[in-house]
Amino acid sequence: MEIVGLTEENIRKISKIKGENSKTLDFRLESFRLFQKLSLPTFGPKLSIDFSKIIYYKSSDDYLRNDWNQVLKPIVHELDDLGVIESERHMDGMGVQYESEVIYHNMLAELKEKNVIFTSIEDAFAHYPDLIEKYFGKIVDSKENKFAALNGAVFSGGSFIYIPPHTTLDRPLQSYFRINSKNMGQFERTLIIVDHDSHLHYIEGCTAPTYSESSLHAAVVEIYVGKRSSCRYSTIQNWAPNVYNLVTKRALVEEDGQMEWIDGNIGSYKTMKYPCCVLKGDRSRGTCITISVASKNQIQDSGARMIHIGKHTKSNIISKSIAKNGGNATYRGEVAIKKGAEHSEAMVKCDTLILDEKSKSDTIVVNSCDPPSSTIEHEATVSKINEDSLFYLMSRGLTSEKAMELIVLGFLEKFREELPMEYAVELNQLMKQNL
């Protein structure tokens, strides 16, 4: 089944395929009307997308399985070659989306006994309507930007997670997203709810093969972090260089809660992604640690947003950018300490490493602090590979390529140390392939 082109008729087809009620269809159609009214972003890289040629829905296996033996064999072999199936051994649960549908979801039996919910967003609409009604579309509104509206109109797949009160998971949950077709659009919608006094680590991975035609990834992620709870969202996206990666991610954090975004951007043609924490509750905390690697014909326009509303809130942004072979790695961020957010603190640190004369990097920030009792600190550095460091390492027997590799991996150490061991190893391999 394949649906090409963005029309009201096609949106109705998607809704019918998924067996949705009239309320969900109305949400899609209203999002579509907003999409038609909203303009493309006036900032960041220039986007040239022919929305009429995008595949908005495609699936050859639209049933949700919990056994790899029931998944189509060619898909299993492809995912096995990518290391996806092997990584499940290190997780408490895994979900896999292939094209437009989540085809596999499974988690440990003891998590089900704790009433943890980990499933697809479609399954959540069907079986957990009260939670959907309370949280879906409340943190990210379709009217915010053109691509959030697009997602609201055609969303398909994505994960739904609910962690009940007083629950801690020993190991992460993981979702993996795969685009495998020319001109494919993937529009997953992820909703995570970490209820009070609970803790979650969620890991996301993304890949796509290389085609001459462009593909589009426009996801929306909404996360609710309850009182005294914590959520860590780790992702390394390695999209092919023909993919537009245009994502809206936001978390709402209640009092004494903590949200951490660990965000890696290595692939894609053009990326626009700025994970956000809305620190609503008193003493809530937000952290965003990002890396962006831009090579030839790539623009990585990424960063973070921290919105302080509660008193005594704290945020920390650490950004590491690498530009090489004429790539553009730009940090774009915002910190806003609102009126009433007394005695709050924000720290922003942006470091960029430029590997040649053709590459480019910018730091574009908007910082605002209303209460006199609150503070924002911002630090930015741009540097090149130090010739003395290269000479020293080469004098110890390393080739120039290995010496540069060692310096770059050291530059990314703060990001790598926040990843689980198997993901840190994967990041090292990806960086070695991209240097």
C-alpha positions in Angstrom: 0.0 0.0 0.0 1.4 3.4 -1.1 -0.1 6.9 -0.8 1.7 9.7 -2.8 0.8 13.4 -2.6 -0.6 15.6 0.1 -4.4 16.0 -0.3 -7.4 15.9 1.9 -8.4 12.7 0.1 -5.1 11.0 0.9 -5.3 12.1 4.6 -8.7 10.5 4.8 -7.2 7.3 3.3 -4.5 7.2 5.9 -7.1 7.7 8.7 -9.3 4.9 7.2 -6.3 2.5 7.0 -5.7 3.0 10.7 -9.4 2.6 11.6 -9.5 6.0 13.4 -12.5 7.7 14.9 -13.9 11.0 13.6 -12.2 13.0 16.3 -8.7 11.8 15.2 -9.6 12.4 11.6 -10.7 16.0 12.5 -7.4 16.5 14.2 -5.6 15.4 11.0 -7.7 17.7 8.7 -7.3 20.7 11.0 -3.5 20.1 11.0 -3.6 19.9 7.2 -5.4 23.3 7.0 -2.8 24.8 9.3 0.0 23.3 7.1 -1.5 25.0 4.0 -1.5 28.4 5.8 1.9 28.2 7.5 5.1 29.3 5.7 8.4 27.5 5.6 10.8 28.6 8.3 12.4 32.0 7.7 15.6 31.0 9.5 18.1 28.2 8.9 18.9 26.4 5.7 16.9 27.0 2.5 14.4 24.1 2.0 13.3 23.0 -1.4 10.7 20.2 -1.0 8.1 19.2 -3.5 5.4 18.0 -1.2 3.4 16.6 -4.1 6.0 13.9 -4.8 6.5 12.6 -1.2 5.2 9.2 -0.3 3.1 9.9 2.8 2.2 6.3 3.6 3.8 3.0 2.7 3.7 -0.4 4.2 4.1 -4.0 3.2 3.6 -5.3 6.7 1.2 -3.3 8.8 0.6 -5.7 11.6 2.3 -5.2 15.0 4.3 -8.3 16.0 6.2 -9.3 19.1 8.1 -12.2 17.5 10.8 -11.7 14.8 9.8 -15.1 13.3 6.5 -13.4 12.3 8.1 -10.5 10.5 8.7 -10.6 6.8 12.1 -12.3 6.2 13.6 -9.7 3.9 13.0 -7.0 6.5 14.4 -9.2 9.3 17.6 -9.9 7.3 18.0 -6.1 6.5 17.6 -5.2 10.2 19.9 -8.0 11.3 22.6 -6.7 9.0 22.2 -3.2 10.6 22.7 -4.7 14.1 19.2 -3.8 15.2 18.1 -7.3 16.3 21.4 -7.9 18.2 21.0 -4.6 20.2 17.7 -5.8 21.6 19.7 -8.0 24.0 20.8 -4.9 25.9 17.3 -3.4 26.3 14.2 -3.8 28.4 12.1 -3.4 25.3 12.4 -2.6 21.6 10.1 -1.1 18.9 11.0 -1.0 15.1 9.3 1.2 12.5 9.9 0.3 8.9 8.6 3.0 6.4 5.2 4.1 7.8 4.3 1.4 10.3 5.7 0.0 13.5 6.2 -3.6 12.6 7.7 -5.0 15.9 7.3 -4.2 19.6 8.3 -6.3 22.6 9.4 -5.8 26.2 10.3 -7.9 29.2 7.5 -9.7 31.0 8.4 -8.0 34.3 7.7 -4.6 32.8 4.2 -5.6 31.9 3.7 -6.8 35.5 4.7 -3.2 36.6 2.0 -1.9 34.2 4.6 -0.2 31.9 3.1 0.5 28.5 5.4 0.4 25.4 3.7 0.2 22.1 2.9 2.0 18.9 1.0 5.3 18.8 -1.8 3.6 16.8 -2.2 0.9 19.4 -2.3 3.6 22.1 -5.1 5.4 20.3 -7.1 2.1 20.2 -6.4 0.8 23.8 -5.4 3.8 25.9 -7.8 6.6 24.8 -7.8 8.4 28.3 -4.0 8.9 28.2 -4.1 10.0 24.5 -6.9 12.5 25.4 -4.9 13.9 28.3 -1.4 14.2 26.6 -1.4 13.9 22.8 -0.9 17.2 21.1 -0.7 19.2 24.3 3.0 19.8 24.4 3.6 20.3 20.7 0.7 22.1 18.9 0.1 21.7 15.2 0.0 25.5 14.8 3.6 25.9 15.9 5.4 25.4 12.6 4.7 24.0 9.2 6.4 20.6 9.9 4.6 20.1 13.1 1.3 20.7 11.2 2.4 18.3 8.5 3.1 15.6 11.1 -0.3 16.2 12.6 -1.9 15.7 9.3 -0.2 12.5 8.2 1.5 11.0 11.3 2.0 7.3 11.2 4.0 5.1 13.5 6.1 6.2 16.5 6.2 5.0 20.0 3.9 5.4 23.0 5.4 4.9 26.4 3.7 5.2 29.8 5.8 4.7 33.0 3.5 4.4 36.0 4.2 6.2 39.3 7.1 4.9 41.5 8.6 2.8 38.6 12.3 2.6 37.6 13.5 0.6 34.6 16.8 -1.1 34.9 17.7 -0.8 31.2 16.6 1.4 28.4 13.7 1.1 26.0 14.7 1.4 22.3 13.0 2.4 19.1 14.5 2.1 15.6 13.3 4.0 12.5 14.2 2.9 9.0 13.4 4.7 5.7 14.0 2.3 2.8 12.3 3.9 -0.3 12.9 6.8 -2.7 10.9 10.0 -2.0 9.7 8.4 1.3 8.3 10.6 4.1 8.4 9.3 7.6 6.2 11.1 10.1 6.3 9.2 13.4 4.7 10.6 16.4 6.2 9.7 19.8 4.5 10.3 23.1 6.3 9.5 26.4 4.7 9.9 29.8 6.9 9.4 32.9 4.6 9.7 35.8 5.6 11.0 39.2 8.6 9.4 41.1 9.6 7.3 38.0 12.6 7.1 35.8 13.2 6.2 32.1 16.0 6.0 29.6 14.8 5.8 26.0 17.1 5.3 23.0 16.3 6.0 19.3 18.2 5.1 16.2 17.6 6.2 12.6 19.0 5.2 9.2 18.1 5.2 5.5 19.9 4.1 2.3 21.2 6.7 -0.2 19.1 7.6 -3.3 19.3 10.4 -5.8 15.9 11.6 -4.8 15.3 13.3 -1.4 13.4 11.8 1.5 11.7 13.6 4.3 11.7 12.8 8.0 9.4 15.1 10.0 8.8 13.6 13.4 7.2 15.1 16.5 8.2 14.0 20.0 6.3 15.0 23.1 7.6 14.0 26.6 5.9 14.6 30.0 8.1 14.3 33.0 6.2 14.2 36.3 7.1 15.4 39.8 10.4 14.0 41.0 10.8 12.0 37.8 13.5 11.8 35.2 13.7 11.0 31.5 16.8 10.6 29.3 16.2 10.6 25.5 19.3 9.4 23.6 19.5 9.4 19.8 22.1 9.0 17.1 20.6 9.7 13.7 22.7 8.5 10.7 20.3 9.4 7.9 21.6 9.1 4.3 22.8 12.4 2.7 19.5 12.7 0.7 17.2 13.0 3.8 15.7 16.2 5.1 15.6 15.8 8.9 13.1 18.3 10.2 12.0 17.4 13.7 10.1 19.0 16.6 11.0 17.7 20.1 9.8 19.1 23.4 9.5 18.0 27.0 7.4 19.5 29.8 9.0 19.1 33.2 7.1 19.3 36.5 8.6 20.2 39.9 11.8 18.4 40.9 11.8 16.6 37.6 14.7 16.2 35.2 14.9 15.9 31.4 18.0 15.0 29.5 18.4 15.2 25.7 21.5 13.3 24.4 21.2 14.2 20.7 23.6 13.1 17.9 23.3 14.3 14.2 25.7 12.7 11.8 23.8 12.0 8.6 21.1 13.8 6.5 21.1 16.5 3.8 19.7 19.3 5.9 18.8 19.1 9.6 16.7 21.5 11.6 16.3 20.1 15.2 16.2 22.0 18.5 15.2 19.7 21.5 13.4 21.8 24.1 12.7 21.6 27.8 9.9 23.6 29.3 10.9 23.8 33.0 7.4 24.4 34.4 7.8 23.1 37.9 9.9 24.6 40.7 13.4 23.1 41.0 13.0 21.3 37.6 16.1 20.7 35.5 16.9 20.4 31.8 20.1 19.2 30.0 20.8 19.0 26.3 24.1 17.5 25.1 24.4 17.5 21.3 26.9 16.7 18.5 26.5 17.7 14.9 28.8 16.5 12.1 28.5 18.3 8.8 30.4 17.1 5.7 30.2 17.9 2.0 26.8 19.3 0.9 25.4 18.9 4.5 23.9 21.6 6.7 23.4 20.7 10.3 21.3 23.5 11.8 20.7 22.1 15.3 20.8 23.2 19.0 18.5 23.4 22.0 15.9 25.5 23.7 15.4 25.9 27.5 12.3 27.7 28.8 12.4 28.5 32.5 9.0 29.0 34.2 9.3 27.6 37.7 11.5 29.0 40.5 15.0 27.6 41.2 15.1 25.9 37.8 18.4 24.9 36.2 19.4 24.2 32.6 22.6 23.1 30.9 23.4 23.0 27.1 26.6 21.5 25.8 27.0 21.6 22.0 29.8 20.0 20.0 29.9 20.7 16.3 32.3 19.4 13.6 32.5 20.8 10.0 34.6 19.2 7.3 34.8 18.9 3.5 32.8 22.2 3.0 30.0 21.3 5.5 28.1 23.8 7.6 27.5 23.0 11.3 25.5 25.7 12.9 24.3 25.9 16.6 21.0 27.7 17.0 19.5 28.0 20.5 17.4 29.9 22.9 17.3 30.3 26.7 14.4 32.2 28.2 14.1 32.7 31.9 10.6 34.0 32.3 9.1 36.4 34.7 8.5 34.6 38.0 11.3 32.1 37.5 13.3 33.6 40.3 16.7 32.2 41.4 17.1 30.2 38.2 20.4 29.4 36.4 21.3 28.5 32.8 24.6 27.6 31.2 25.3 27.3 27.5 28.6 26.0 26.1 29.2 25.7 22.3 32.4 24.3 20.9 33.1 23.9 17.1 36.0 22.1 15.4 36.6 23.1 11.8 38.7 20.6 9.9 39.5 22.5 6.7 39.3 25.9 4.9 36.1 25.1 3.0 33.8 24.4 6.0 31.7 26.8 8.0 30.1 27.1 11.5 27.9 29.7 13.1 26.6 30.2 16.6 23.2 31.9 16.7 21.6 32.4 20.1 18.7 34.2 21.7 19.1 34.6 25.5 16.6 36.5 27.7 16.5 36.7 31.5 13.7 38.6 33.2 14.2 38.1 37.0 17.2 40.0 38.4 17.9 37.0 40.7 18.5 34.6 37.8 21.5 34.2 35.5 22.5 33.0 32.1 26.1 32.1 31.2 27.1 31.6 27.6 30.4 30.4 26.1 31.3 29.7 22.5 34.6 28.6 20.9 35.6 27.9 17.3 38.9 26.1 16.6 40.9 24.2 14.0 43.0 21.1 14.4 46.1 22.2 16.3 49.2 21.5 14.1 51.3 21.0 17.2 49.0 18.3 18.5 49.1 16.6 15.2 52.9 16.7 15.1 53.1 15.4 18.7 50.9 12.4 18.0 52.6 11.6 14.7 56.0 11.7 16.4 54.7 8.9 18.6 54.1 6.7 15.5 50.5 7.6 14.5 49.6 8.4 10.9 48.1 11.8 10.2 44.7 10.2 9.7 44.8 8.3 13.0 46.1 11.4 14.8 43.2 13.4 13.5 40.8 10.7 14.4 42.1 10.6 18.0 41.8 14.4 18.3 38.2 14.4 17.0 37.1 11.5 19.3 38.6 13.4 22.3 36.7 16.5 21.2 33.5 14.5 21.4 34.3 12.8 24.8 31.6 14.6 26.8 28.9 13.3 24.4 30.3 9.8 24.2 30.5 9.3 28.0 26.7 9.9 28.2 25.9 7.0 25.9 25.5 3.3 26.9 28.6 1.4 26.1 27.3 -0.3 22.9 26.1 3.1 21.5 29.4 4.7 22.4 31.2 2.0 20.4 28.8 2.6 17.5 29.4 6.3 17.6 33.2 5.7 17.4 32.7 3.6 14.3 30.4 6.1 12.7 33.0 8.9 13.3 35.8 6.9 11.9 33.8 6.2 8.7 33.0 9.9 8.4 36.4 11.4 8.9 
